Amino acid sequence: MRHNDTNALPDAPGQLDPPRCVDCHTAMRHSCTEETETGGERRIYECVKCTSTQSIETAAA
């Protein structure tokens, strides 16, 4: 697991804005990145307001 040392956004290619929290609609910050079993990436985001989490997976290239 790789932790993001900075909160610079955007952190994903082609992503202009960070995802919004589904609970409170606040912009989320990138928490860490994990490699998936298929060789892709799973990016974990955390809401800075209500601390809920969301993950977004990308396919292996």
CORLIN-V256322 format. One record per run of one state. SS is the DSSP state (alpha for helix, beta for strand, coil for the rest). FROM is the first residue (numbers start at 1). TO is the last residue. If there is no record, write none. Layout:
# CORLIN-V256322
((SS;FROM;TO) (SS;FROM;TO))
This chain:
# CORLIN-V256322
((coil;1;1) (beta;2;3) (coil;4;19) (beta;20;20) (coil;21;26) (beta;27;35) (coil;36;40) (beta;41;47) (coil;48;52) (beta;53;58) (coil;59;61))
